[in-house]
Amino acid sequence: MKAAPEDAFLYANKCRFLIDVGRAQDSFYYCQRALSLRPHTAPFLLNYAMALDMQGDHPQVADQLLDEAARLYPDHLEVRIYRFAREVFAGSPDMARALMHDPATAPPIPPDDLPAVDLLEKARKTGAPDDVAAALASMQNADRHQPLDDFRFLFPMALGRLDEAFAAPDTSVIEQQEPELLVFAFAAPLRRDARYWPIAAKAGLVPYWLTTNKWPDFCRDPTYPLDCRKEARRVASTPAP
């Protein structure tokens, strides 16, 4: 960035890196700088919306950024996926359904999995035990026919069933390919549980936080129930199974 101070993509890359290691507060300057150099660019709008979601202070601004990105770039896959995920796992069940069933906004979910997602949103909306059980059973049935990977983890989380979330049979996709799911705003319930930390260690986040002494934003939250440094040292000193 010193050598090319007008290169928007360098600022965007730094912005996204900081987001992916949970440091949204530190990412704002880089996110905003990228957008100022290249306004209305889909991944830059998405990055800034992610950072705002993680901070939780201006959800309406994140909505506006994502709406603008979707309007200007309706086929941008990452925008579609994130816009949907924030609603389906933590936002409005009605909005999640609307996005899912509109071809102009639908994420790349196999048609056979749509009934499970519909049941998830019904269960989130009603909170009824029978609806929760039906949603989890539908997800497990769909997973037997075609692996759902991160859905195994995120479905029960969205329903407040953290025991089932942390008992997911395989979290390797998250640990190896999608570690950012562990720091995104909609995964907040996971982070308030000590079982989160071994998964974050396998995903490479804990080694980063320990060696740099740069800690994710949630560690600054006065309501966070765990001691981040203690948990990080605990999992770092525990041999991998």
MARBA-3410 file (N, C-alpha, C, O; in Angstrom, 1 decimal):
241
0.8,-1.2,0.0,0.0,0.0,0.0,0.9,1.3,0.0,0.5,2.3,-0.5 ~ 2.0,1.2,0.6,3.0,2.3,0.5,3.4,2.6,-0.9,3.6,3.7,-1.3 ~ 3.6,1.5,-1.6,4.1,1.6,-3.0,3.0,2.0,-4.0,3.3,2.6,-5.0 ~ 1.8,1.6,-3.6,0.7,1.9,-4.6,-0.5,2.4,-3.7,-1.5,1.7,-3.6 ~ -0.5,3.6,-3.2,-1.5,4.1,-2.3,-2.9,4.3,-3.0,-3.8,4.5,-2.3
-2.9,4.3,-4.3,-4.2,4.4,-5.0,-4.8,3.1,-5.5,-5.7,3.1,-6.2 ~ -4.2,2.0,-5.1,-4.7,0.7,-5.5,-5.8,0.2,-4.6,-5.5,-0.2,-3.5 ~ -7.0,0.4,-5.0,-8.2,0.0,-4.2,-8.2,-1.4,-3.8,-8.6,-1.7,-2.7 ~ -7.7,-2.3,-4.6,-7.7,-3.7,-4.3,-6.8,-4.1,-3.2,-7.1,-5.1,-2.4 ~ -5.7,-3.4,-3.0,-4.8,-3.7,-1.9,-5.5,-3.3,-0.6,-5.4,-4.1,0.4
-6.2,-2.2,-0.6,-7.0,-1.8,0.6,-8.1,-2.8,0.9,-8.4,-3.2,2.0 ~ -8.7,-3.3,-0.2,-9.8,-4.2,0.0,-9.3,-5.6,0.5,-9.9,-6.2,1.3 ~ -8.1,-6.0,0.0,-7.5,-7.2,0.5,-7.2,-7.1,2.0,-7.4,-8.1,2.8 ~ -6.6,-6.0,2.4,-6.3,-5.8,3.8,-7.6,-5.8,4.7,-7.7,-6.3,5.7 ~ -8.6,-5.1,4.1,-9.9,-5.0,4.8,-10.5,-6.4,5.0,-10.9,-6.8,6.1
-10.5,-7.2,4.0,-11.0,-8.6,4.1,-10.2,-9.5,5.0,-10.8,-10.3,5.7 ~ -8.9,-9.4,4.9,-8.1,-10.2,5.8,-8.4,-9.9,7.3,-8.6,-10.8,8.1 ~ -8.5,-8.6,7.6,-8.9,-8.3,9.0,-10.2,-8.8,9.4,-10.4,-9.2,10.5 ~ -11.2,-8.7,8.5,-12.5,-9.3,8.8,-12.4,-10.8,9.0,-13.0,-11.3,10.0 ~ -11.7,-11.5,8.2,-11.6,-12.9,8.3,-10.9,-13.4,9.5,-11.1,-14.6,9.9
-10.1,-12.6,10.2,-9.5,-13.0,11.5,-10.2,-12.3,12.7,-9.7,-12.3,13.8 ~ -11.4,-11.8,12.4,-12.3,-11.3,13.5,-12.0,-9.8,13.9,-12.5,-9.4,14.9 ~ -11.2,-9.1,13.1,-10.8,-7.7,13.5,-11.5,-6.7,12.7,-10.9,-5.9,12.0 ~ -12.9,-6.7,12.8,-13.6,-5.8,11.9,-13.4,-4.3,12.3,-13.3,-3.5,11.4 ~ -13.2,-4.1,13.6,-13.0,-2.7,14.0,-11.7,-2.1,13.4,-11.7,-0.9,13.0
-10.7,-3.0,13.2,-9.4,-2.5,12.6,-9.6,-2.5,11.1,-8.7,-1.9,10.4 ~ -10.6,-3.1,10.5,-10.7,-3.1,9.1,-11.4,-1.9,8.5,-11.3,-1.7,7.3 ~ -12.1,-1.1,9.3,-12.9,-0.1,8.7,-12.2,0.9,7.8,-12.6,1.3,6.8 ~ -11.0,1.4,8.3,-10.3,2.3,7.5,-10.0,1.7,6.1,-10.2,2.4,5.1 ~ -9.6,0.5,6.0,-9.2,-0.1,4.7,-10.5,-0.4,3.9,-10.4,-0.2,2.7
-11.5,-0.8,4.5,-12.8,-1.0,3.8,-13.3,0.3,3.2,-13.6,0.4,2.0 ~ -13.3,1.4,4.0,-13.7,2.7,3.5,-12.8,3.2,2.4,-13.3,3.8,1.5 ~ -11.5,3.0,2.6,-10.6,3.5,1.6,-10.8,2.9,0.3,-10.7,3.5,-0.8 ~ -11.0,1.6,0.3,-11.2,0.8,-0.9,-12.5,1.4,-1.6,-12.5,1.5,-2.9 ~ -13.5,1.6,-0.9,-14.8,2.1,-1.5,-14.6,3.5,-2.0,-15.2,3.9,-3.0
-13.8,4.3,-1.3,-13.6,5.7,-1.8,-12.9,5.7,-3.1,-13.1,6.6,-3.9 ~ -12.0,4.7,-3.3,-11.2,4.7,-4.5,-12.0,4.0,-5.7,-11.9,4.4,-6.8 ~ -12.9,3.1,-5.3,-13.7,2.4,-6.3,-15.1,2.2,-5.8,-15.5,1.2,-5.4 ~ -15.9,3.3,-5.9,-17.3,3.3,-5.3,-18.1,2.2,-6.1,-17.8,1.9,-7.3 ~ -19.1,1.7,-5.4,-20.1,0.8,-6.0,-19.5,-0.5,-6.5,-20.0,-1.1,-7.4
-18.3,-0.9,-5.9,-17.7,-2.2,-6.3,-18.3,-3.3,-5.4,-18.2,-3.2,-4.2 ~ -18.8,-4.4,-6.0,-19.5,-5.4,-5.3,-18.7,-6.0,-4.1,-19.2,-5.9,-3.0 ~ -17.5,-6.5,-4.3,-16.8,-7.1,-3.1,-16.5,-6.0,-2.0,-16.3,-6.4,-0.9 ~ -16.3,-4.8,-2.4,-16.0,-3.7,-1.5,-17.2,-3.4,-0.6,-17.1,-3.2,0.6 ~ -18.3,-3.3,-1.3,-19.6,-3.1,-0.6,-19.9,-4.3,0.4,-20.3,-4.1,1.5
-19.6,-5.5,-0.1,-19.8,-6.7,0.8,-18.9,-6.7,2.0,-19.3,-6.9,3.1 ~ -17.6,-6.4,1.8,-16.7,-6.3,2.9,-17.1,-5.3,3.9,-17.1,-5.7,5.1 ~ -17.5,-4.2,3.5,-17.9,-3.1,4.5,-19.1,-3.6,5.2,-19.2,-3.3,6.4 ~ -20.1,-4.2,4.5,-21.3,-4.7,5.2,-20.9,-5.8,6.2,-21.5,-5.8,7.3 ~ -20.0,-6.7,5.9,-19.6,-7.7,6.8,-19.0,-7.1,8.1,-19.3,-7.5,9.2
-18.1,-6.1,7.9,-17.5,-5.4,9.0,-18.5,-4.8,9.9,-18.4,-4.9,11.2 ~ -19.5,-4.1,9.3,-20.5,-3.4,10.1,-21.4,-4.5,10.9,-21.7,-4.2,12.0 ~ -21.7,-5.6,10.2,-22.4,-6.6,10.9,-21.7,-7.1,12.1,-22.3,-7.4,13.2 ~ -20.4,-7.3,11.9,-19.6,-7.9,13.0,-19.5,-6.9,14.2,-19.5,-7.3,15.4 ~ -19.6,-5.6,13.9,-19.6,-4.6,15.0,-21.0,-4.5,15.6,-21.1,-4.2,16.8
-22.0,-4.6,14.8,-23.4,-4.6,15.3,-23.9,-3.3,15.6,-25.0,-3.2,16.1 ~ -23.2,-2.2,15.1,-23.7,-0.9,15.5,-24.7,-0.3,14.5,-25.5,0.5,14.9 ~ -24.5,-0.6,13.2,-25.3,0.1,12.2,-25.8,-1.0,11.2,-25.5,-1.0,10.0 ~ -26.7,-1.8,11.7,-27.3,-2.9,10.8,-28.0,-2.3,9.5,-28.0,-2.9,8.5 ~ -28.6,-1.1,9.7,-29.3,-0.6,8.6,-28.4,-0.1,7.5,-28.7,-0.2,6.3
-27.1,0.3,7.8,-26.2,0.7,6.8,-25.7,-0.6,6.1,-25.5,-0.6,4.9 ~ -25.5,-1.7,6.9,-25.1,-2.9,6.2,-26.2,-3.4,5.3,-25.9,-3.9,4.2 ~ -27.4,-3.3,5.7,-28.5,-3.6,4.8,-28.4,-2.8,3.5,-28.6,-3.4,2.4 ~ -28.2,-1.5,3.6,-28.2,-0.6,2.4,-27.0,-1.0,1.5,-27.1,-1.0,0.3 ~ -25.8,-1.3,2.1,-24.7,-1.7,1.3,-25.0,-3.0,0.5,-24.6,-3.1,-0.7
-25.6,-4.0,1.2,-25.8,-5.3,0.6,-26.9,-5.1,-0.5,-26.9,-5.7,-1.6 ~ -27.9,-4.3,-0.2,-29.0,-4.0,-1.2,-28.4,-3.4,-2.5,-28.8,-3.7,-3.6 ~ -27.5,-2.4,-2.3,-26.8,-1.8,-3.4,-26.0,-2.8,-4.2,-26.1,-2.8,-5.4 ~ -25.2,-3.6,-3.5,-24.4,-4.6,-4.2,-25.3,-5.6,-5.0,-25.0,-5.9,-6.1 ~ -26.4,-6.0,-4.4,-27.3,-6.9,-5.1,-28.0,-6.3,-6.3,-28.2,-6.9,-7.3
-28.3,-5.0,-6.1,-28.9,-4.3,-7.2,-28.0,-4.1,-8.4,-28.4,-4.3,-9.6 ~ -26.7,-3.7,-8.1,-25.8,-3.5,-9.2,-25.2,-4.7,-9.8,-24.8,-4.8,-10.9 ~ -25.1,-5.8,-8.9,-24.4,-7.0,-9.3,-25.3,-8.2,-8.9,-24.9,-9.0,-8.0 ~ -26.4,-8.4,-9.6,-27.4,-9.4,-9.1,-26.8,-10.8,-9.2,-27.4,-11.7,-8.5 ~ -25.8,-11.1,-10.0,-25.3,-12.4,-10.1,-24.0,-12.6,-9.4,-23.3,-13.6,-9.5
-23.6,-11.7,-8.5,-22.4,-11.8,-7.7,-22.7,-12.9,-6.6,-23.4,-12.6,-5.7 ~ -22.0,-14.0,-6.7,-22.3,-15.2,-5.9,-22.1,-14.9,-4.4,-22.9,-15.3,-3.6 ~ -21.0,-14.3,-4.1,-20.6,-14.1,-2.7,-21.6,-13.1,-2.0,-22.0,-13.3,-0.9 ~ -22.0,-12.1,-2.8,-23.0,-11.2,-2.2,-24.3,-12.0,-1.9,-24.9,-11.8,-0.9 ~ -24.8,-12.8,-2.9,-26.0,-13.6,-2.7,-25.9,-14.5,-1.5,-26.8,-14.5,-0.6
-24.8,-15.2,-1.3,-24.6,-16.1,-0.2,-24.6,-15.4,1.1,-25.3,-15.8,2.0 ~ -23.8,-14.4,1.2,-23.7,-13.7,2.5,-25.1,-13.0,2.9,-25.5,-13.1,4.0 ~ -25.7,-12.4,1.9,-27.0,-11.7,2.1,-28.0,-12.7,2.6,-28.8,-12.4,3.5 ~ -28.0,-13.9,2.1,-28.9,-14.9,2.5,-28.5,-15.5,3.9,-29.4,-15.6,4.8 ~ -27.2,-15.8,4.1,-26.8,-16.4,5.3,-27.1,-15.6,6.6,-27.5,-16.1,7.6
-26.9,-14.3,6.5,-27.1,-13.4,7.6,-28.6,-13.4,8.0,-28.9,-13.2,9.2 ~ -29.5,-13.6,7.0,-30.9,-13.7,7.3,-31.3,-15.1,7.8,-32.0,-15.2,8.8 ~ -30.8,-16.1,7.2,-31.3,-17.4,7.4,-30.8,-18.0,8.8,-31.5,-18.7,9.4 ~ -29.7,-17.5,9.3,-29.1,-18.0,10.5,-29.3,-17.0,11.7,-29.2,-17.5,12.9 ~ -29.6,-15.8,11.4,-29.7,-14.8,12.5,-30.6,-13.7,12.3,-30.9,-12.9,13.2
-31.1,-13.5,11.1,-32.0,-12.4,10.8,-33.4,-12.7,10.7,-34.0,-13.4,11.6 ~ -34.1,-12.2,9.7,-35.5,-12.3,9.6,-35.9,-13.6,8.9,-35.5,-13.8,7.7 ~ -36.6,-14.5,9.5,-37.1,-15.7,8.8,-37.9,-15.4,7.5,-37.7,-16.1,6.5 ~ -38.7,-14.4,7.6,-39.5,-14.1,6.4,-38.6,-13.5,5.3,-38.8,-13.9,4.1 ~ -37.6,-12.7,5.6,-36.7,-12.2,4.6,-35.9,-13.4,4.0,-35.6,-13.4,2.8
-35.4,-14.3,4.9,-34.7,-15.4,4.4,-35.5,-16.2,3.4,-34.9,-16.6,2.3 ~ -36.7,-16.5,3.7,-37.6,-17.2,2.7,-37.8,-16.5,1.4,-37.7,-17.0,0.4 ~ -37.9,-15.2,1.5,-38.1,-14.3,0.3,-36.9,-14.4,-0.5,-37.0,-14.5,-1.8 ~ -35.7,-14.3,0.0,-34.5,-14.4,-0.7,-34.3,-15.7,-1.4,-33.9,-15.8,-2.5 ~ -34.6,-16.8,-0.6,-34.4,-18.1,-1.1,-35.3,-18.5,-2.2,-34.9,-19.3,-3.1
-36.5,-18.0,-2.2,-37.5,-18.4,-3.2,-37.6,-17.5,-4.4,-38.4,-17.7,-5.3 ~ -36.8,-16.4,-4.4,-36.8,-15.5,-5.6,-35.6,-15.9,-6.4,-34.5,-15.8,-6.0 ~ -35.8,-16.2,-7.7,-34.7,-16.6,-8.5,-33.6,-15.5,-8.7,-32.5,-15.8,-8.9 ~ -34.0,-14.2,-8.5,-33.1,-13.1,-8.6,-32.2,-13.0,-7.4,-31.2,-12.3,-7.5 ~ -32.5,-13.6,-6.3,-31.7,-13.5,-5.1,-31.3,-14.8,-4.5,-30.6,-14.8,-3.5
-31.8,-15.9,-5.0,-31.6,-17.2,-4.4,-30.1,-17.6,-4.3,-29.4,-17.4,-5.3 ~ -29.6,-18.1,-3.2,-28.3,-18.6,-3.1,-28.2,-20.0,-3.8,-29.2,-20.6,-4.1 ~ -27.0,-20.5,-4.0,-26.9,-21.8,-4.7,-27.1,-23.0,-3.8,-26.2,-23.7,-3.5 ~ -28.4,-23.2,-3.4,-28.8,-24.3,-2.5,-29.4,-25.3,-3.4,-30.3,-25.0,-4.2 ~ -29.0,-26.6,-3.3,-29.7,-27.6,-4.1,-31.2,-27.7,-3.8,-31.6,-27.5,-2.7
-32.0,-27.8,-4.8,-33.5,-27.9,-4.6,-33.9,-28.9,-3.5,-34.9,-28.6,-2.8 ~ -33.2,-30.0,-3.4,-33.6,-31.0,-2.5,-33.4,-30.5,-1.0,-34.0,-31.1,-0.1 ~ -32.6,-29.5,-0.8,-32.3,-29.0,0.5,-33.2,-27.8,0.9,-33.3,-27.4,2.1 ~ -34.0,-27.3,0.0,-34.9,-26.2,0.3,-35.9,-26.5,1.4,-36.2,-25.6,2.2 ~ -36.5,-27.7,1.4,-37.5,-28.0,2.4,-36.9,-27.9,3.8,-37.5,-27.4,4.8
-35.6,-28.3,4.0,-35.0,-28.2,5.3,-34.8,-26.8,5.7,-35.0,-26.4,6.9 ~ -34.4,-25.9,4.8,-34.2,-24.5,5.1,-35.6,-23.9,5.4,-35.6,-23.0,6.3 ~ -36.6,-24.2,4.7,-37.9,-23.7,5.0,-38.3,-24.1,6.4,-38.9,-23.3,7.2 ~ -38.1,-25.3,6.8,-38.4,-25.8,8.1,-37.6,-25.1,9.2,-38.0,-24.8,10.3 ~ -36.3,-24.8,8.9,-35.5,-24.0,9.8,-36.1,-22.7,10.1,-36.1,-22.2,11.2
-36.5,-22.0,9.0,-37.1,-20.6,9.2,-38.4,-20.7,10.0,-38.7,-19.8,10.8 ~ -39.2,-21.7,9.7,-40.4,-21.9,10.5,-40.1,-22.1,12.0,-40.7,-21.5,12.8 ~ -39.1,-22.9,12.3,-38.7,-23.2,13.7,-38.1,-21.9,14.3,-38.4,-21.7,15.5 ~ -37.3,-21.2,13.6,-36.8,-19.9,14.2,-37.9,-19.0,14.5,-37.8,-18.2,15.5 ~ -38.9,-19.0,13.6,-40.0,-18.0,13.8,-40.9,-18.4,15.0,-41.4,-17.5,15.8
-41.2,-19.7,15.1,-42.2,-20.1,16.1,-41.5,-20.5,17.4,-42.1,-20.3,18.5 ~ -40.3,-21.1,17.3,-39.6,-21.6,18.5,-40.3,-22.8,19.1,-39.9,-23.2,20.2 ~ -41.3,-23.4,18.4,-42.0,-24.5,19.0,-41.1,-25.8,18.9,-40.4,-26.0,17.9 ~ -41.0,-26.5,20.0,-40.1,-27.7,20.0,-40.4,-28.7,18.9,-39.4,-29.2,18.3 ~ -41.6,-28.9,18.5,-41.9,-29.8,17.4,-41.3,-29.2,16.1,-40.8,-30.0,15.2
-41.4,-27.9,15.9,-40.8,-27.3,14.7,-39.3,-27.4,14.7,-38.7,-27.7,13.6 ~ -38.7,-27.2,15.8,-37.2,-27.4,15.9,-36.8,-28.8,15.6,-35.9,-29.0,14.8 ~ -37.5,-29.8,16.2,-37.2,-31.2,15.9,-37.4,-31.5,14.4,-36.6,-32.2,13.8 ~ -38.4,-31.0,13.8,-38.7,-31.3,12.4,-37.6,-30.6,11.5,-37.2,-31.3,10.5 ~ -37.1,-29.4,11.9,-36.1,-28.8,11.1,-34.8,-29.6,11.2,-34.1,-29.8,10.1
-34.4,-30.0,12.4,-33.2,-30.8,12.5,-33.2,-32.1,11.8,-32.3,-32.6,11.2 ~ -34.4,-32.8,11.9,-34.6,-34.1,11.3,-34.5,-33.9,9.7,-33.9,-34.8,9.1 ~ -35.1,-32.9,9.2,-35.0,-32.6,7.8,-33.6,-32.4,7.3,-33.2,-32.8,6.3 ~ -32.9,-31.6,8.1,-31.5,-31.3,7.7,-30.6,-32.6,7.8,-29.9,-32.8,6.8 ~ -30.8,-33.4,8.8,-30.1,-34.7,8.9,-30.4,-35.6,7.7,-29.5,-36.3,7.2
-31.7,-35.6,7.3,-32.1,-36.5,6.2,-31.5,-36.0,4.9,-31.0,-36.8,4.1 ~ -31.5,-34.7,4.7,-30.9,-34.1,3.5,-29.4,-34.4,3.5,-28.8,-34.7,2.4 ~ -28.8,-34.3,4.6,-27.3,-34.5,4.7,-26.9,-36.0,4.4,-25.9,-36.2,3.8 ~ -27.8,-36.9,4.7,-27.5,-38.3,4.3,-27.5,-38.5,2.8,-26.8,-39.4,2.3 ~ -28.3,-37.7,2.1,-28.4,-37.9,0.6,-27.3,-37.0,-0.1,-26.8,-37.4,-1.1
-27.0,-35.9,0.5,-25.9,-35.0,-0.1,-25.3,-34.2,1.0,-26.0,-33.4,1.7 ~ -24.1,-34.4,1.3,-23.5,-33.7,2.5,-23.7,-32.2,2.5,-23.5,-31.5,1.5 ~ -24.1,-31.7,3.6,-24.5,-30.3,3.7,-23.3,-29.5,4.4,-23.4,-28.3,4.5 ~ -22.3,-30.2,4.8,-21.1,-29.5,5.3,-21.4,-28.5,6.4,-21.8,-28.9,7.5 ~ -21.3,-27.2,6.1,-21.4,-26.2,7.2,-22.8,-26.1,7.8,-23.0,-25.7,8.9
-23.8,-26.6,7.0,-25.2,-26.6,7.5,-25.3,-27.5,8.8,-26.1,-27.2,9.7 ~ -24.5,-28.6,8.8,-24.6,-29.4,10.0,-24.3,-28.7,11.3,-24.8,-29.0,12.4 ~ -23.5,-27.7,11.1,-23.0,-26.9,12.3,-23.9,-25.7,12.5,-24.2,-25.3,13.7 ~ -24.3,-25.0,11.4,-25.0,-23.8,11.5,-26.5,-23.9,11.8,-27.2,-23.1,12.4 ~ -27.1,-25.0,11.3,-28.6,-25.3,11.5,-28.9,-25.3,13.0,-29.7,-24.5,13.5
-28.2,-26.2,13.7,-28.6,-26.3,15.2,-28.2,-25.0,15.9,-28.8,-24.6,16.9 ~ -27.1,-24.4,15.5,-26.7,-23.1,16.1,-27.8,-22.1,16.0,-28.2,-21.4,17.0 ~ -28.4,-22.0,14.8,-29.5,-21.0,14.6,-30.7,-21.3,15.4,-31.5,-20.4,15.7 ~ -30.9,-22.5,15.9,-32.0,-23.0,16.7,-31.7,-23.0,18.2,-32.5,-23.4,19.0 ~ -30.5,-22.5,18.5,-30.1,-22.5,19.9,-29.7,-23.8,20.5,-29.7,-24.0,21.7
-29.4,-24.8,19.6,-29.1,-26.2,20.0,-27.6,-26.3,19.9,-27.1,-27.0,19.0 ~ -26.8,-25.7,20.8,-25.4,-25.7,20.7,-24.8,-27.1,20.9,-23.7,-27.4,20.3 ~ -25.4,-27.9,21.7,-24.9,-29.3,21.9,-24.8,-30.0,20.5,-23.8,-30.7,20.2 ~ -25.9,-29.9,19.8,-25.9,-30.5,18.4,-25.0,-29.9,17.5,-24.3,-30.6,16.7 ~ -24.8,-28.6,17.6,-23.9,-27.9,16.7,-22.5,-28.4,16.9,-21.7,-28.7,16.0
-22.0,-28.4,18.2,-20.7,-28.8,18.4,-20.4,-30.3,18.3,-19.3,-30.8,18.3 ~ -21.5,-31.1,18.2,-21.4,-32.5,18.0,-21.5,-32.8,16.5,-21.5,-34.0,16.2 ~ -21.5,-31.8,15.7,-21.5,-32.1,14.2,-20.4,-33.1,13.8,-19.3,-32.9,14.3 ~ -20.7,-34.1,13.0,-19.8,-35.1,12.7,-18.5,-34.7,11.9,-17.5,-35.3,12.0 ~ -18.6,-33.5,11.2,-17.5,-33.1,10.4,-17.5,-31.6,10.3,-18.4,-31.1,9.6
-16.5,-31.0,10.9,-16.4,-29.5,10.7,-15.2,-29.1,9.9,-14.7,-28.0,9.9 ~ -14.7,-30.1,9.1,-13.4,-29.9,8.4,-13.6,-28.8,7.3,-12.6,-28.1,7.0 ~ -14.8,-28.7,6.7,-15.0,-27.7,5.6,-14.8,-26.3,6.2,-14.2,-25.5,5.6 ~ -15.4,-26.1,7.4,-15.2,-24.8,8.1,-13.8,-24.6,8.4,-13.2,-23.5,8.2 ~ -13.2,-25.6,9.0,-11.8,-25.4,9.5,-10.8,-25.2,8.4,-9.8,-24.5,8.6
-11.0,-25.8,7.3,-10.0,-25.8,6.2,-10.3,-24.9,5.1,-9.4,-24.3,4.4 ~ -11.6,-24.6,4.8,-12.0,-23.8,3.7,-12.8,-22.6,4.0,-12.7,-21.6,3.2 ~ -13.5,-22.5,5.1,-14.4,-21.4,5.4,-14.2,-20.9,6.8,-15.2,-20.8,7.5 ~ -13.0,-20.7,7.3,-12.8,-20.3,8.7,-13.5,-19.0,9.0,-13.7,-18.7,10.2 ~ -13.7,-18.2,8.0,-14.4,-16.9,8.3,-15.8,-17.1,8.9,-16.3,-16.2,9.5
-16.4,-18.2,8.7,-17.7,-18.5,9.3,-17.6,-18.4,10.8,-18.6,-18.2,11.5 ~ -16.4,-18.7,11.3,-16.3,-18.7,12.8,-16.2,-17.3,13.4,-16.4,-17.1,14.6 ~ -16.1,-16.2,12.5,-16.0,-14.9,13.1,-17.1,-14.0,12.5,-17.3,-12.9,13.0 ~ -17.9,-14.5,11.5,-19.0,-13.7,11.0,-20.0,-13.4,12.1,-20.1,-14.1,13.1 ~ -20.8,-12.3,11.9,-21.7,-11.9,12.9,-22.7,-12.9,13.3,-23.1,-13.1,14.4
-23.2,-13.6,12.3,-24.3,-14.6,12.5,-23.9,-15.8,13.3,-24.8,-16.5,13.8 ~ -22.6,-16.0,13.5,-22.1,-17.1,14.3,-21.8,-16.8,15.7,-21.1,-17.5,16.4 ~ -22.3,-15.6,16.2,-22.0,-15.2,17.5,-22.3,-16.2,18.6,-21.5,-16.3,19.6 ~ -23.5,-16.9,18.6,-23.7,-17.9,19.6,-22.6,-18.9,19.8,-22.4,-19.4,21.0 ~ -22.0,-19.3,18.8,-20.9,-20.3,18.9,-19.7,-19.8,19.7,-19.1,-20.5,20.5
-19.4,-18.5,19.6,-18.2,-17.9,20.2,-18.4,-17.8,21.7,-17.4,-17.6,22.4 ~ -19.6,-17.9,22.2,-19.8,-17.7,23.6,-19.7,-19.0,24.4,-20.1,-19.1,25.6 ~ -19.2,-20.0,23.7,-19.1,-21.4,24.3,-17.7,-21.8,24.2,-17.0,-21.6,23.2 ~ -17.2,-22.4,25.3,-15.7,-22.9,25.3,-15.4,-23.9,24.2,-14.3,-24.0,23.8 ~ -16.4,-24.6,23.7,-16.2,-25.6,22.6,-15.9,-24.9,21.3,-15.4,-25.6,20.4
-16.1,-23.6,21.2,-15.7,-22.9,20.0,-14.2,-22.9,19.8,-13.7,-23.0,18.6 ~ -13.5,-22.8,20.8,-12.0,-22.5,20.7,-11.2,-23.7,20.1,-10.3,-23.3,19.3 ~ -11.5,-24.9,20.3,-10.7,-26.0,19.6,-11.0,-25.9,18.1,-10.0,-26.2,17.3 ~ -12.2,-25.5,17.7,-12.5,-25.4,16.2,-11.7,-24.2,15.6,-11.2,-24.3,14.6 ~ -11.7,-23.1,16.4,-11.0,-21.9,15.9,-9.5,-22.2,15.8,-8.8,-21.7,15.0
-9.0,-23.1,16.7,-7.6,-23.5,16.7,-7.3,-24.3,15.4,-6.3,-24.0,14.7 ~ -8.1,-25.2,15.1,-7.9,-26.0,13.9,-8.0,-25.2,12.6,-7.4,-25.5,11.6 ~ -8.8,-24.1,12.7,-9.0,-23.3,11.5,-7.9,-22.3,11.4,-7.8,-21.5,10.4 ~ -6.9,-22.3,12.3,-5.8,-21.4,12.2,-6.0,-20.0,12.8,-5.0,-19.2,12.8 ~ -7.1,-19.7,13.4,-7.4,-18.4,14.0,-6.6,-18.3,15.3,-6.0,-17.2,15.5
-6.7,-19.3,16.1,-6.0,-19.2,17.4,-4.5,-19.0,17.3,-4.0,-18.1,18.0 ~ -3.8,-19.7,16.5,-2.4,-19.4,16.3,-2.1,-18.0,15.8,-1.1,-17.4,16.3 ~ -3.0,-17.5,15.0,-2.8,-16.1,14.5,-3.0,-15.1,15.7,-2.2,-14.2,15.9 ~ -4.1,-15.3,16.5,-4.3,-14.4,17.6,-3.2,-14.5,18.7,-2.8,-13.4,19.2 ~ -2.7,-15.7,18.9,-1.6,-15.8,19.9,-0.3,-15.2,19.5,0.3,-14.5,20.2
0.1,-15.5,18.2,1.4,-15.1,17.8,1.5,-13.6,17.5,2.5,-13.0,17.7 ~ 0.4,-13.0,17.1,0.4,-11.6,16.8,0.0,-10.7,18.0,0.2,-9.5,18.0 ~ -0.7,-11.4,18.9,-1.3,-10.7,20.1,-2.3,-9.6,19.5,-2.5,-8.6,20.2 ~ -2.9,-9.9,18.4,-4.0,-9.1,17.9,-5.3,-9.9,18.0,-5.5,-11.0,17.3 ~ -6.2,-9.5,18.8,-7.3,-10.3,19.2,-8.6,-9.9,18.5,-8.8,-8.7,18.2
-9.5,-10.8,18.3,-10.8,-10.5,17.6,-11.6,-9.5,18.4,-11.5,-9.4,19.7 ~ -12.5,-8.9,17.8,-13.4,-7.9,18.4,-14.2,-8.4,19.5,-14.4,-7.7,20.5 ~ -14.7,-9.7,19.4,-15.5,-10.2,20.4,-14.8,-10.3,21.8,-15.5,-10.4,22.8 ~ -13.5,-10.4,21.7,-12.7,-10.5,23.0,-12.8,-9.2,23.8,-12.5,-9.1,25.0 ~ -13.1,-8.1,23.1,-13.2,-6.8,23.8,-14.6,-6.5,24.3,-14.9,-5.6,25.1
-15.6,-7.4,24.0,-16.9,-7.2,24.5,-17.0,-7.5,26.0,-16.6,-8.6,26.4 ~ -17.4,-6.5,26.8,-17.5,-6.7,28.2,-18.4,-7.8,28.7,-18.3,-8.3,29.8 ~ -19.3,-8.2,27.8,-20.3,-9.2,28.2,-19.8,-10.6,27.7,-20.4,-11.6,28.0 ~ -18.6,-10.7,27.0,-18.1,-12.0,26.6,-17.8,-12.8,27.8,-17.0,-12.4,28.7 ~ -18.3,-14.1,27.9,-18.2,-14.8,29.2,-16.9,-15.5,29.4,-16.7,-16.1,30.4
-16.0,-15.5,28.4,-14.7,-16.3,28.5,-13.5,-15.4,28.4,-13.6,-14.2,28.0 ~ -12.4,-15.9,28.9,-11.1,-15.2,28.8,-10.4,-15.6,27.6,-9.9,-16.8,27.5 ~ -10.4,-14.8,26.5,-9.9,-15.2,25.3,-8.4,-15.7,25.3,-8.1,-16.8,24.8 ~ -7.6,-15.0,26.0,-6.2,-15.5,26.1,-6.1,-16.8,26.8,-5.3,-17.7,26.4 ~ -6.8,-17.0,27.9,-6.8,-18.2,28.6,-7.3,-19.4,27.7,-6.7,-20.4,27.7
-8.4,-19.2,27.0,-8.9,-20.2,26.1,-8.0,-20.5,25.0,-7.8,-21.7,24.6 ~ -7.3,-19.5,24.4,-6.4,-19.7,23.3,-5.2,-20.5,23.8,-4.8,-21.4,23.1 ~ -4.7,-20.2,25.0,-3.5,-21.0,25.5,-4.0,-22.4,25.8,-3.2,-23.3,25.6 ~ -5.2,-22.5,26.3,-5.7,-23.9,26.6,-5.7,-24.8,25.4,-5.2,-25.9,25.4 ~ -6.3,-24.3,24.3,-6.4,-25.1,23.1,-5.1,-25.3,22.4,-4.8,-26.3,21.8
-4.2,-24.3,22.5,-2.9,-24.4,21.9,-2.0,-25.4,22.6,-1.2,-26.0,21.9 ~ -2.3,-25.7,23.8,-1.5,-26.6,24.6,-2.1,-28.0,24.6,-1.5,-28.9,25.2 ~ -3.2,-28.2,24.0,-3.9,-29.5,24.0,-3.6,-30.2,22.7,-3.8,-29.7,21.6 ~ -3.0,-31.4,22.8,-2.7,-32.2,21.6,-3.9,-32.4,20.7,-5.0,-32.7,21.2 ~ -3.7,-32.3,19.4,-4.8,-32.6,18.5,-5.2,-34.1,18.6,-4.3,-34.9,18.8
-6.5,-34.4,18.5,-6.9,-35.8,18.6,-6.5,-36.6,17.4,-6.7,-37.8,17.3
END
